[in-house]
Amino acid sequence: MSRDFEELDYKQTPLGELILRRRRMISLGGIEIYEVKLGEAFLMSSLFHEVEEALAHLGLGELKGESWDVVVGGLGLGYTAVAALEHPEVASLLVVDALQPVIEWHQRGLVPLGERLTGDPRTRMSQADFFERAQSVDGFDPGRAGRKFHAVLLDIDHSPRNLLHPRNAAFYQANGLRALTTHLHSRGIFALWSDDPPDEEFLELLGNAFATARAHVVTFPNPLTEGESASTVYVAEKAE
């Protein structure tokens, strides 16, 4: 039987202390949850993953045709990546994460979705700074400079204004978003998770860089408050 609380991994990283832990929530009937903490910030909990999955489904739901090449920025507990793989049209999935220990959690089977994700031959993981790759000429795939993708799904910062690191801010500005479009095929999709309500200023920036941009409010049950919570998924489409 699982212990009520267990720290599964602890690493010092350039972004701060990274902790993966598992605990049972007695108040919720003893369910087992996994949590990721970076410094003083909670990055993810397996108790809440509906919006991470919606990020993949809303983004990929805008694509046409088949045989899609997809980038996921930010691995976390793997919910967005696994949801993307549920789409049979996905031919390849490149997951970009700055923290090698997070990739290793999946490779070692320390998190529930690890084996499912790493066992799918369409998946490849790359330890790199997503934001540096997005701004580079070479793009996201270190093995194929200039490779274009059909969709980029991003879940790293808490929102375009609430960042894990100040240097990420340039990505969410006009030049950063336009640089991202160069790595997408025509009519390619960029989708972004945000824990904040829709931001009209950011939506306007998206609309200037892409042909279309919209914000979806995704609600989900919150057993801690016995009510509902909400996050935002932005979806933008590149011009033909």
N, C-alpha and C positions, 0 to 999 in steps of 0.2 A: 504494500500500500504506500502511496506517495506521502511524503512528509508534508506538514502543513505549510512549510516555507523552505525553499531551497535556492541558494544562489548557484546557478549553473555555470556561469562564466563571469570573469572580471578581467578587464584589460585597460591599461592606460593607452589612450590614443591622442593624436594631435588635436582632437576636438574635445578632449576631456575624458573622465572616467566612464567606461562603457560597461554596463551591467545587464546580464540576462538572468532573470529569476522566474521561478515557478512557485505558485502558492495556491492553496485551497481557500476559497471564500466561503466560510461557514455560514455567513449571513445570506448567501445565495444557494443554500443547499449543498455546500461542499464541492461546488464545481472547481475544476482545476484551470487556472489561467496562467498565461505566460506574459511577462512584462519586459520591456526594454527601456532602460534609463541611460541618458547621456548627460553627464554632469548633474545638474539639478532638474533637468527637463525629462519628463516622461515622453518617450518617442512613440510608443505603441503598447497596446494591451490586446490580447486575444479576446477580451471581453467585448471589444468594439472593433469590428472589421467590415461592417456593411458598406461603408463609404469607400474603403480601399478596393473592395470588389466592384462597386459601382463605377469607380474610376475606369477600370478595364472595360466593363460592359458598355458604358455610355460612350467611351472613346472609340472602341472598336465597332460599336454599333453604327457608326457613321461611315465606315469604310464600305467600298463596293468591290466586287470581284473576289479573287481568292489568291492564295499563296502570298500571305502578308509577312513582311519582316518588321518586327516590333522591338522597340527599346523600352525598358522599364528603368527609370531613374529612381533609385532607392529600393533596397530589398526588404529591410525590416523583417517581419515574420513571414513574408512571402505571399500575402493574400492577393495583392494586385497581380503578381506574376502568375500565380496558379489560376486566377480567374481569367487571365489572358489566354492561357493554354486550353481553357475550356472551349475556345473558339476553334473549330477544326480548320478554319482558313489560315490560321497562324502557321507559317512554315518555319520561322525561326524567331527565337526570343533571346535578346541580349540584355542581361541585367547588369547595370552599372552602379556600383556602390563604392564609396570612398573608404569604407572600413572593412579591412580584410577579416577581422574576427566575425563580422556578421555573415560573410560568405561562408566561413568555416563552420558556423553553427548549423547551416543547412547541409553542408558536406558531411558533417559528423553525426547528423540526425539528432541534434540537441533540441530542435524545434519541431512541432507536429507536422508541418508541411515540407520539411527538408527533403525527405526521401522522394516524395511525390514530385517535387520540383527538379531535383538533381537527377532523378531517374528518367526524365523525359528527354529524349535525344534532341529535341528542338531547342533545348535551353543551353545557354553558355553564360557564364558569369565573368565579369571583368572588374578588377579592383582599380578604380580611377575616380577622379573628381568629375562628376557629371557636368558641372557648370563650366569647367575648363574645356571639356570635350565639346560642349555645345557651342562655345565661342571659337573653337579652333577651325582651321581649314580642313584638317584631316577627318574630323567628326568622331563618332562614337566607337567605331570598330578599329581596334589597334592593328588588326591583321589586314584591313582593306581600307586604305586611306580614301576618303571621299565617298564612301558607301552611303547610299540613301536608303531611307526607311519609309514604311507606309504609316507608321504611328509611333509617337513618343508619349509615354505615360509617366508622369512625374509625381512622386510623393516623397519629398525630402523635407522641405521647410514646413512650418506650421501654416504659413500663408505667405502671399507675396510681400507682406509687411512684417510678419513675425518670423524672423529668420534664425536658423541655427548658427549662422556666422555672417557677419556684416559683408564679407566679400561676395556673398551670393546675390547681393542686391542688384548688381549690374544686369544680371540675367533677366530680371523682371521689368527692365526699362525697354524703350523702343529699340535701341540698337541690339540688345541682347535677344529680344524676341525675333527680330529680323534675321539675326545670325542663325537662330535655330531653324528657320524655314529653309535654309540652304541644305539642310540634311534630310529634308523630306521630299518624297516624290510629289508630283502635282496631285492636288486634292488629298494630300496626306493630312493626318490628324495629330494635333497636340492636345493632350488632356492633362489637367492639373487638379490635384486635391488641395483643398484649403479648409482649415478649421474655422475660418471666419465667415461671416455672411458675405454675399456677393458684393464686390468692390467695383463700383461704377467706373472709377478712374482706371483701374487695372483692365477692366473689360474694354474700355476705349482703346487702351494701348494694344490689347490683343486684336481688336478690330482693325487697327491701323496696320498691323503686321501681317494679318491673315485676311482671307476673303470673307470669312464669317466667324463670329465668336458669340457664345452664349454661356450663361451660367445656370446650372441645375442645382437646386437645393434638395439635398438628400436627407430625409429624416430616418431615424432609427430608434428603437426602444432603448432606454437607459435604465437598467435594473437598479442602479445605485440611487437614482432619484425617483424611481417608479414613474417616470414620465418619458418624454421624447426629447432627443437632442437632434441637432442638425449640423451638417457641414455642406460645403460647396464643391461641385465639380465643374470646372471650366472646360469647354470643348471648343476648339478652333480648327478651321479647315483652311488649308493652303489653296491658293488659286490654281487653276489649271495651267 
